[in-house]
Amino acid sequence: MEEITVSFSYENIGTNTFLAYELQPEHEIDTMSLGMLTNNKIPGFAPTIFTQVDNTKYIKYNVSSKVSVDQLFSGPVNKKRLLGVFTGIIDAMLSAEDYMLDTDAMLLDLEYIFADVTTCETVLICLPIMNSGHKNPELSMFFKNIIFNTQFDQTENCDHVAQILNYLNSVKTLSLPDFKELL
């Protein structure tokens, strides 16, 4: 099974910005997950709509007034931003369980995780495609990689970074509720 290449485009509709994904004919949609995403406001996930124009199907995510975490973390990152993003990712993971969403359908890629610059509220993109071959990195490794590749605000006390790393290094299996409590 070959991994599906993920390619998105941005669309502006009125004052809203959407991240649009064009489904390919070979894509098999996970209809239950798509239904959950389009019919519920799921905490930690971008609002989702499904559209079809002629034979072309699209899944669109409302990312209005948000930037990718990649952009958000391009400069020095303060504590509020780091904790906001990490908490948002954890909340989305916990919500995924409540709404029976496959966590491998979530795009754990800083280019496709969006945050509000002011509040640091974060939303994830869930691409409900069956047998996509997409596998997410192990979560504690994912969080460690973010820390290792981020430049932190040196005007701030950065003890929180060491605390997070110590926690991630000390647990065999990451418990999301425990990690959220630490944050």
N, C-alpha and C positions, 0 to 999 in steps of 0.2 A: 504494500500500500504506500503510494508516494504521498509525501506531505503536500498539502494544498498551499499554493503561494498566496499570501494575504496581500491584497492591494486595495487600498482605499483611495477615495477622492473626497475633496471638500465641496460642499454645495451651500450656497447662501440662498435662503428662501425668506424673503422679508427681512426681519431683523434677526432671524435665527441662523445659526451655523450648524450644518449637519456633516457628520463623517459618514460617507456613503460607501457601501460595499455591494458590488455587482455580483450576484450569484451566477456561477457558471452552470451550464446544463448538467455536468457530471456531479454537481453538489447535491447531496441529499440533506434536506433540511430536517433538523430535529424539531418537529412541529410542536411538541409539548413545551420545550424550552422557549421557542419563538413565541408561543401563546403566552407563557408566563411573562416574558419580557415586554410584549406589546400590550398586555392587559393589566399589568400591575405597575405601581411605582415602587420598584425594588430598591431599598437602601443600598447605596454604593454602586449602582449601575446607571449608566446614561440612559435617559428615556429613549425607547426604541419604537420605530415604526417600520412596517413592511409595505412596500409598494411594488406595483407591477405596471410597466409601460409596454404594451404589445406583448412580446414573449420574454422581455427582460425583467428579472426580479431583482429588487434592491432591498437591503436592510439598511436603515438609516438611523443614526444615533445623534440625538440633540446634544451638541457640545458647545452651545452658545455661551459666551462670556467665560470660556475656560481655555486654558492653554495646556499643551502636553506637559507631562512632568519632566520630560526631556528638556523643554524650554524653561520650565520653572526652576530646574536645578542647574541651568547653564552657568549661573553666577554663584557667588557665595550663598550657601543655604543656611538659614537660621533654624533654630529649634522648632518654632511654630510650623514652618513648612515641612520639615522632616517628619515631625510627629503627626501632622495633619495628613500627609500622604500615607504614612504607614498605617495610621488608624483607619483611613478610608479603605485601604486595600484589605485590611483584616475584616472590617465591617462587611465589605462586599463578599468576602469568602464565607463569612458566617451566614449572610443572607442567602447565598447560593444554596447552602444546605437546606434552609427553610423553604426555598422555592424549587427544590429539586433540580437545580441547574448543575450541569457537568463542569467541574472546576477547570478541566482541560479546555473547555470552550472559551474560558476567560483569557484575554490577551495580556499576559504579564510581560509587557514590553513598555518601557517608559515613553515610547513614542505614541502608544495607544492607551495610556492612562492619563486622564484629564483632571486638572485641578483649577479651582477658582483662585485667582491670584490674591484676592483680599482675604477670603475666609479659609483658604487651603482645603476646603471641602473637595474630596476626590471621588471621581467616578471611573468605573472600569467598563470596558467593552466586552460583551459576551457574544461570540460568533457561533450561533447554534447550527453547526454543520456536523453531520454524522461522519464517522470514519475519516476525519480530516488528517489523521496522522500527526496532529499537533500535540505536543507534550510540553507542559510547562516545566520550568526548572523547579527543583526542590525548594520549598518556600524559605527555609532559613538561609539557603545559599543565595536566593534571589535578594533577600533583605541585606545580606552581607555585601553582595556585589554593589548594591546601591551605595552603601556606606563607603566602600573602598573607592568608588568612582565619583564621589561627591566632594566638592570643596566646601568646607564649612566656614561660617562667618567667624572670623578670628576675634571680632570685637565682643563675642559672647563667650560665656563659660561653656565649654564643649564636653562637660562630664557625661551628659546624656548619651553621647556617641559611644564612649567607653562602656557605659552601663548596658546599652543595647547589644554591643558586640560581645561583652562578657556573657550576657544571657544567651545569645544565639550560639555561642561556642560551648556553653555548659549543658545544653539540652540535646538529648539524642533525637527526640521527635518534638517538633514545634507544636505547642498547644496554643491555638489562636486566642482563647479566652485569657490564658495566663500572660501571653505576650501583650495583649491589649491592656491588661491590668498594669503591667510594667510601664507601658507608654503613658 
